[in-house]
Amino acid sequence: MKSKELQGLSSEELVQKQQAFKKDIFDLNYQRRTGNVEKPSRFRMLKRDIARIMTVLRERELQNERNRKTTQ
């Protein structure tokens, strides 16, 4: 996913996507152990998507903190 697509989602949706991606990684690790991974590059894609989600969530958190400080 692209970061612009992620920024359009709500925080709850981002957390749900993050959990789904983590489950996918878990499943891929299981497939790796059994030797049935079709696309090993999917690991990298999922990890990067999780990192993008975490970045967007952190940006929102920092923005909220800035807004609170300016209103006080």
Biopython code that builds the backbone (N, CA, C, O; Angstrom):
import numpy as np
from Bio.PDB.StructureBuilder import StructureBuilder

atoms = [
    (1, "MET", "N", (0.838, -1.177, 0.000)),
    (1, "MET", "CA", (0.000, 0.000, 0.000)),
    (1, "MET", "C", (0.879, 1.234, 0.000)),
    (1, "MET", "O", (2.011, 1.222, 0.482)),
    (2, "LYS", "N", (0.333, 2.278, -0.545)),
    (2, "LYS", "CA", (1.058, 3.542, -0.564)),
    (2, "LYS", "C", (0.658, 4.361, 0.658)),
    (2, "LYS", "O", (-0.432, 4.191, 1.203)),
    (3, "SER", "N", (1.548, 5.245, 1.077)),
    (3, "SER", "CA", (1.292, 6.022, 2.284)),
    (3, "SER", "C", (0.104, 6.969, 2.103)),
    (3, "SER", "O", (-0.592, 7.268, 3.073)),
    (4, "LYS", "N", (-0.137, 7.443, 0.885)),
    (4, "LYS", "CA", (-1.289, 8.313, 0.662)),
    (4, "LYS", "C", (-2.595, 7.555, 0.874)),
    (4, "LYS", "O", (-3.564, 8.111, 1.392)),
    (5, "GLU", "N", (-2.619, 6.289, 0.476)),
    (5, "GLU", "CA", (-3.802, 5.460, 0.714)),
    (5, "GLU", "C", (-4.009, 5.260, 2.207)),
    (5, "GLU", "O", (-5.140, 5.289, 2.691)),
    (6, "LEU", "N", (-2.922, 5.057, 2.935)),
    (6, "LEU", "CA", (-3.009, 4.823, 4.368)),
    (6, "LEU", "C", (-3.455, 6.081, 5.110)),
    (6, "LEU", "O", (-4.190, 5.986, 6.093)),
    (7, "GLN", "N", (-3.031, 7.236, 4.662)),
    (7, "GLN", "CA", (-3.400, 8.478, 5.329)),
    (7, "GLN", "C", (-4.889, 8.762, 5.204)),
    (7, "GLN", "O", (-5.451, 9.489, 6.023)),
    (8, "GLY", "N", (-5.529, 8.200, 4.195)),
    (8, "GLY", "CA", (-6.956, 8.389, 4.014)),
    (8, "GLY", "C", (-7.803, 7.510, 4.915)),
    (8, "GLY", "O", (-9.018, 7.695, 4.991)),
    (9, "LEU", "N", (-7.183, 6.551, 5.603)),
    (9, "LEU", "CA", (-7.920, 5.639, 6.464)),
    (9, "LEU", "C", (-7.964, 6.176, 7.893)),
    (9, "LEU", "O", (-7.120, 6.980, 8.289)),
    (10, "SER", "N", (-8.946, 5.729, 8.654)),
    (10, "SER", "CA", (-9.033, 6.124, 10.054)),
    (10, "SER", "C", (-8.016, 5.329, 10.869)),
    (10, "SER", "O", (-7.476, 4.327, 10.400)),
    (11, "SER", "N", (-7.765, 5.779, 12.074)),
    (11, "SER", "CA", (-6.793, 5.110, 12.932)),
    (11, "SER", "C", (-7.218, 3.675, 13.243)),
    (11, "SER", "O", (-6.379, 2.775, 13.289)),
    (12, "GLU", "N", (-8.512, 3.461, 13.454)),
    (12, "GLU", "CA", (-9.019, 2.118, 13.748)),
    (12, "GLU", "C", (-8.780, 1.181, 12.562)),
    (12, "GLU", "O", (-8.397, 0.025, 12.739)),
    (13, "GLU", "N", (-9.011, 1.697, 11.356)),
    (13, "GLU", "CA", (-8.784, 0.888, 10.158)),
    (13, "GLU", "C", (-7.304, 0.554, 9.995)),
    (13, "GLU", "O", (-6.949, -0.548, 9.577)),
    (14, "LEU", "N", (-6.450, 1.514, 10.326)),
    (14, "LEU", "CA", (-5.012, 1.272, 10.235)),
    (14, "LEU", "C", (-4.571, 0.187, 11.208)),
    (14, "LEU", "O", (-3.765, -0.677, 10.862)),
    (15, "VAL", "N", (-5.100, 0.236, 12.419)),
    (15, "VAL", "CA", (-4.744, -0.778, 13.413)),
    (15, "VAL", "C", (-5.225, -2.148, 12.961)),
    (15, "VAL", "O", (-4.523, -3.144, 13.136)),
    (16, "GLN", "N", (-6.417, -2.203, 12.383)),
    (16, "GLN", "CA", (-6.938, -3.478, 11.879)),
    (16, "GLN", "C", (-6.054, -4.010, 10.751)),
    (16, "GLN", "O", (-5.751, -5.203, 10.708)),
    (17, "LYS", "N", (-5.644, -3.134, 9.846)),
    (17, "LYS", "CA", (-4.769, -3.559, 8.749)),
    (17, "LYS", "C", (-3.427, -4.048, 9.293)),
    (17, "LYS", "O", (-2.880, -5.042, 8.816)),
    (18, "GLN", "N", (-2.906, -3.346, 10.287)),
    (18, "GLN", "CA", (-1.635, -3.739, 10.886)),
    (18, "GLN", "C", (-1.747, -5.138, 11.488)),
    (18, "GLN", "O", (-0.853, -5.965, 11.307)),
    (19, "GLN", "N", (-2.830, -5.404, 12.195)),
    (19, "GLN", "CA", (-3.030, -6.725, 12.783)),
    (19, "GLN", "C", (-3.169, -7.794, 11.705)),
    (19, "GLN", "O", (-2.652, -8.901, 11.856)),
    (20, "ALA", "N", (-3.861, -7.469, 10.623)),
    (20, "ALA", "CA", (-4.026, -8.423, 9.526)),
    (20, "ALA", "C", (-2.681, -8.726, 8.869)),
    (20, "ALA", "O", (-2.394, -9.878, 8.543)),
    (21, "PHE", "N", (-1.854, -7.693, 8.674)),
    (21, "PHE", "CA", (-0.546, -7.895, 8.068)),
    (21, "PHE", "C", (0.348, -8.744, 8.974)),
    (21, "PHE", "O", (1.095, -9.594, 8.490)),
    (22, "LYS", "N", (0.272, -8.514, 10.286)),
    (22, "LYS", "CA", (1.061, -9.310, 11.215)),
    (22, "LYS", "C", (0.627, -10.772, 11.184)),
    (22, "LYS", "O", (1.460, -11.672, 11.284)),
    (23, "LYS", "N", (-0.669, -11.005, 11.045)),
    (23, "LYS", "CA", (-1.170, -12.374, 10.931)),
    (23, "LYS", "C", (-0.667, -13.012, 9.635)),
    (23, "LYS", "O", (-0.308, -14.189, 9.617)),
    (24, "ASP", "N", (-0.644, -12.238, 8.558)),
    (24, "ASP", "CA", (-0.121, -12.746, 7.288)),
    (24, "ASP", "C", (1.346, -13.141, 7.414)),
    (24, "ASP", "O", (1.762, -14.168, 6.878)),
    (25, "ILE", "N", (2.128, -12.333, 8.117)),
    (25, "ILE", "CA", (3.540, -12.655, 8.327)),
    (25, "ILE", "C", (3.668, -13.947, 9.135)),
    (25, "ILE", "O", (4.506, -14.799, 8.838)),
    (26, "PHE", "N", (2.827, -14.078, 10.157)),
    (26, "PHE", "CA", (2.835, -15.301, 10.961)),
    (26, "PHE", "C", (2.543, -16.515, 10.084)),
    (26, "PHE", "O", (3.222, -17.538, 10.180)),
    (27, "ASP", "N", (1.536, -16.395, 9.236)),
    (27, "ASP", "CA", (1.174, -17.488, 8.338)),
    (27, "ASP", "C", (2.306, -17.800, 7.351)),
    (27, "ASP", "O", (2.592, -18.963, 7.068)),
    (28, "LEU", "N", (2.941, -16.748, 6.836)),
    (28, "LEU", "CA", (4.057, -16.960, 5.911)),
    (28, "LEU", "C", (5.239, -17.640, 6.600)),
    (28, "LEU", "O", (5.916, -18.473, 5.999)),
    (29, "ASN", "N", (5.483, -17.285, 7.856)),
    (29, "ASN", "CA", (6.555, -17.943, 8.601)),
    (29, "ASN", "C", (6.256, -19.426, 8.763)),
    (29, "ASN", "O", (7.160, -20.257, 8.675)),
    (30, "TYR", "N", (4.999, -19.758, 8.999)),
    (30, "TYR", "CA", (4.605, -21.159, 9.104)),
    (30, "TYR", "C", (4.832, -21.868, 7.763)),
    (30, "TYR", "O", (5.340, -22.989, 7.720)),
    (31, "GLN", "N", (4.454, -21.205, 6.685)),
    (31, "GLN", "CA", (4.677, -21.784, 5.357)),
    (31, "GLN", "C", (6.168, -21.945, 5.073)),
    (31, "GLN", "O", (6.582, -22.919, 4.444)),
    (32, "ARG", "N", (6.963, -21.001, 5.533)),
    (32, "ARG", "CA", (8.414, -21.067, 5.325)),
    (32, "ARG", "C", (8.986, -22.311, 6.020)),
    (32, "ARG", "O", (9.843, -23.008, 5.476)),
    (33, "ARG", "N", (8.490, -22.569, 7.232)),
    (33, "ARG", "CA", (8.975, -23.735, 7.971)),
    (33, "ARG", "C", (8.610, -25.039, 7.280)),
    (33, "ARG", "O", (9.363, -26.010, 7.339)),
    (34, "THR", "N", (7.459, -25.062, 6.627)),
    (34, "THR", "CA", (7.051, -26.278, 5.928)),
    (34, "THR", "C", (7.578, -26.314, 4.500)),
    (34, "THR", "O", (7.459, -27.332, 3.818)),
    (35, "GLY", "N", (8.164, -25.201, 4.042)),
    (35, "GLY", "CA", (8.766, -25.154, 2.711)),
    (35, "GLY", "C", (7.784, -24.886, 1.592)),
    (35, "GLY", "O", (8.024, -25.291, 0.455)),
    (36, "ASN", "N", (6.675, -24.208, 1.889)),
    (36, "ASN", "CA", (5.644, -23.968, 0.880)),
    (36, "ASN", "C", (5.438, -22.502, 0.532)),
    (36, "ASN", "O", (4.355, -22.136, 0.074)),
    (37, "VAL", "N", (6.425, -21.660, 0.730)),
    (37, "VAL", "CA", (6.256, -20.236, 0.442)),
    (37, "VAL", "C", (6.349, -20.017, -1.063)),
    (37, "VAL", "O", (7.354, -20.347, -1.693)),
    (38, "GLU", "N", (5.271, -19.450, -1.631)),
    (38, "GLU", "CA", (5.257, -19.182, -3.068)),
    (38, "GLU", "C", (5.975, -17.882, -3.410)),
    (38, "GLU", "O", (6.715, -17.810, -4.391)),
    (39, "LYS", "N", (5.751, -16.852, -2.589)),
    (39, "LYS", "CA", (6.355, -15.546, -2.848)),
    (39, "LYS", "C", (7.136, -15.086, -1.618)),
    (39, "LYS", "O", (6.567, -14.439, -0.739)),
    (40, "PRO", "N", (8.410, -15.406, -1.542)),
    (40, "PRO", "CA", (9.204, -14.960, -0.400)),
    (40, "PRO", "C", (9.312, -13.437, -0.307)),
    (40, "PRO", "O", (9.555, -12.903, 0.775)),
    (41, "SER", "N", (9.138, -12.741, -1.415)),
    (41, "SER", "CA", (9.220, -11.288, -1.402)),
    (41, "SER", "C", (8.055, -10.663, -0.645)),
    (41, "SER", "O", (8.105, -9.486, -0.288)),
    (42, "ARG", "N", (7.020, -11.436, -0.402)),
    (42, "ARG", "CA", (5.851, -10.930, 0.333)),
    (42, "ARG", "C", (6.227, -10.539, 1.761)),
    (42, "ARG", "O", (5.614, -9.638, 2.333)),
    (43, "PHE", "N", (7.235, -11.209, 2.349)),
    (43, "PHE", "CA", (7.701, -10.848, 3.689)),
    (43, "PHE", "C", (8.114, -9.383, 3.728)),
    (43, "PHE", "O", (7.688, -8.624, 4.599)),
    (44, "ARG", "N", (8.948, -9.002, 2.773)),
    (44, "ARG", "CA", (9.452, -7.630, 2.731)),
    (44, "ARG", "C", (8.311, -6.640, 2.525)),
    (44, "ARG", "O", (8.266, -5.595, 3.173)),
    (45, "MET", "N", (7.391, -6.970, 1.623)),
    (45, "MET", "CA", (6.265, -6.071, 1.351)),
    (45, "MET", "C", (5.408, -5.869, 2.596)),
    (45, "MET", "O", (5.014, -4.744, 2.906)),
    (46, "LEU", "N", (5.121, -6.951, 3.307)),
    (46, "LEU", "CA", (4.298, -6.847, 4.506)),
    (46, "LEU", "C", (4.994, -6.044, 5.598)),
    (46, "LEU", "O", (4.365, -5.217, 6.258)),
    (47, "LYS", "N", (6.283, -6.282, 5.788)),
    (47, "LYS", "CA", (7.027, -5.545, 6.810)),
    (47, "LYS", "C", (7.058, -4.054, 6.497)),
    (47, "LYS", "O", (6.946, -3.219, 7.395)),
    (48, "ARG", "N", (7.209, -3.731, 5.231)),
    (48, "ARG", "CA", (7.224, -2.317, 4.848)),
    (48, "ARG", "C", (5.849, -1.680, 5.026)),
    (48, "ARG", "O", (5.742, -0.528, 5.447)),
    (49, "ASP", "N", (4.795, -2.436, 4.702)),
    (49, "ASP", "CA", (3.443, -1.911, 4.907)),
    (49, "ASP", "C", (3.171, -1.654, 6.385)),
    (49, "ASP", "O", (2.560, -0.648, 6.745)),
    (50, "ILE", "N", (3.628, -2.569, 7.240)),
    (50, "ILE", "CA", (3.462, -2.373, 8.682)),
    (50, "ILE", "C", (4.222, -1.131, 9.130)),
    (50, "ILE", "O", (3.715, -0.349, 9.933)),
    (51, "ALA", "N", (5.422, -0.949, 8.621)),
    (51, "ALA", "CA", (6.217, 0.238, 8.980)),
    (51, "ALA", "C", (5.524, 1.519, 8.515)),
    (51, "ALA", "O", (5.531, 2.520, 9.230)),
    (52, "ARG", "N", (4.932, 1.492, 7.336)),
    (52, "ARG", "CA", (4.196, 2.667, 6.847)),
    (52, "ARG", "C", (3.007, 2.983, 7.746)),
    (52, "ARG", "O", (2.749, 4.143, 8.066)),
    (53, "ILE", "N", (2.293, 1.947, 8.146)),
    (53, "ILE", "CA", (1.139, 2.141, 9.032)),
    (53, "ILE", "C", (1.597, 2.738, 10.351)),
    (53, "ILE", "O", (0.985, 3.678, 10.857)),
    (54, "MET", "N", (2.675, 2.194, 10.911)),
    (54, "MET", "CA", (3.178, 2.711, 12.175)),
    (54, "MET", "C", (3.611, 4.169, 12.037)),
    (54, "MET", "O", (3.423, 4.961, 12.960)),
    (55, "THR", "N", (4.183, 4.524, 10.903)),
    (55, "THR", "CA", (4.605, 5.901, 10.667)),
    (55, "THR", "C", (3.405, 6.841, 10.620)),
    (55, "THR", "O", (3.433, 7.913, 11.225)),
    (56, "VAL", "N", (2.361, 6.451, 9.913)),
    (56, "VAL", "CA", (1.162, 7.292, 9.812)),
    (56, "VAL", "C", (0.525, 7.452, 11.188)),
    (56, "VAL", "O", (0.110, 8.553, 11.551)),
    (57, "LEU", "N", (0.444, 6.367, 11.955)),
    (57, "LEU", "CA", (-0.135, 6.457, 13.295)),
    (57, "LEU", "C", (0.696, 7.371, 14.192)),
    (57, "LEU", "O", (0.142, 8.148, 14.970)),
    (58, "ARG", "N", (2.006, 7.283, 14.090)),
    (58, "ARG", "CA", (2.875, 8.134, 14.905)),
    (58, "ARG", "C", (2.755, 9.601, 14.494)),
    (58, "ARG", "O", (2.753, 10.486, 15.349)),
    (59, "GLU", "N", (2.656, 9.860, 13.198)),
    (59, "GLU", "CA", (2.473, 11.237, 12.734)),
    (59, "GLU", "C", (1.190, 11.824, 13.297)),
    (59, "GLU", "O", (1.159, 12.982, 13.713)),
    (60, "ARG", "N", (0.136, 11.027, 13.309)),
    (60, "ARG", "CA", (-1.143, 11.498, 13.859)),
    (60, "ARG", "C", (-1.033, 11.756, 15.352)),
    (60, "ARG", "O", (-1.578, 12.736, 15.861)),
    (61, "GLU", "N", (-0.333, 10.885, 16.046)),
    (61, "GLU", "CA", (-0.147, 11.050, 17.481)),
    (61, "GLU", "C", (0.603, 12.348, 17.780)),
    (61, "GLU", "O", (0.221, 13.099, 18.676)),
    (62, "LEU", "N", (1.661, 12.603, 17.033)),
    (62, "LEU", "CA", (2.436, 13.829, 17.234)),
    (62, "LEU", "C", (1.623, 15.067, 16.880)),
    (62, "LEU", "O", (1.723, 16.092, 17.555)),
    (63, "GLN", "N", (0.820, 14.978, 15.828)),
    (63, "GLN", "CA", (-0.029, 16.101, 15.446)),
    (63, "GLN", "C", (-1.043, 16.410, 16.541)),
    (63, "GLN", "O", (-1.304, 17.576, 16.836)),
    (64, "ASN", "N", (-1.615, 15.370, 17.143)),
    (64, "ASN", "CA", (-2.559, 15.570, 18.235)),
    (64, "ASN", "C", (-1.887, 16.223, 19.433)),
    (64, "ASN", "O", (-2.474, 17.089, 20.083)),
    (65, "GLU", "N", (-0.653, 15.809, 19.729)),
    (65, "GLU", "CA", (0.078, 16.419, 20.836)),
    (65, "GLU", "C", (0.347, 17.890, 20.566)),
    (65, "GLU", "O", (0.210, 18.720, 21.464)),
    (66, "ARG", "N", (0.728, 18.222, 19.335)),
    (66, "ARG", "CA", (0.966, 19.623, 18.982)),
    (66, "ARG", "C", (-0.311, 20.451, 19.109)),
    (66, "ARG", "O", (-0.286, 21.581, 19.596)),
    (67, "ASN", "N", (-1.427, 19.870, 18.664)),
    (67, "ASN", "CA", (-2.687, 20.592, 18.762)),
    (67, "ASN", "C", (-3.093, 20.836, 20.205)),
    (67, "ASN", "O", (-3.642, 21.889, 20.527)),
    (68, "ARG", "N", (-2.829, 19.876, 21.072)),
    (68, "ARG", "CA", (-3.157, 20.048, 22.490)),
    (68, "ARG", "C", (-2.314, 21.139, 23.116)),
    (68, "ARG", "O", (-2.808, 21.926, 23.923)),
    (69, "LYS", "N", (-1.028, 21.190, 22.744)),
    (69, "LYS", "CA", (-0.137, 22.198, 23.317)),
    (69, "LYS", "C", (-0.518, 23.604, 22.862)),
    (69, "LYS", "O", (-0.392, 24.555, 23.634)),
    (70, "THR", "N", (-0.975, 23.748, 21.639)),
    (70, "THR", "CA", (-1.300, 25.074, 21.135)),
    (70, "THR", "C", (-2.634, 25.576, 21.701)),
    (70, "THR", "O", (-2.856, 26.784, 21.784)),
    (71, "THR", "N", (-3.517, 24.656, 22.088)),
    (71, "THR", "CA", (-4.812, 25.090, 22.622)),
    (71, "THR", "C", (-4.740, 25.378, 24.105)),
    (71, "THR", "O", (-5.662, 25.979, 24.657)),
    (72, "GLN", "N", (-3.674, 24.969, 24.765)),
    (72, "GLN", "CA", (-3.577, 25.186, 26.211)),
    (72, "GLN", "C", (-3.135, 26.559, 26.539)),
    (72, "GLN", "O", (-3.004, 26.902, 27.714)),
]
sb = StructureBuilder()
sb.init_structure("model")
sb.init_model(0)
sb.init_chain("A")
sb.init_seg("    ")
for serial, (resi, resn, name, xyz) in enumerate(atoms, 1):
    if name == "N":
        sb.init_residue(resn, " ", resi, " ")
    sb.init_atom(name, np.array(xyz, "f"), 0.0, 1.0, " ", f" {name:<3s}", serial, name[0])
structure = sb.get_structure()
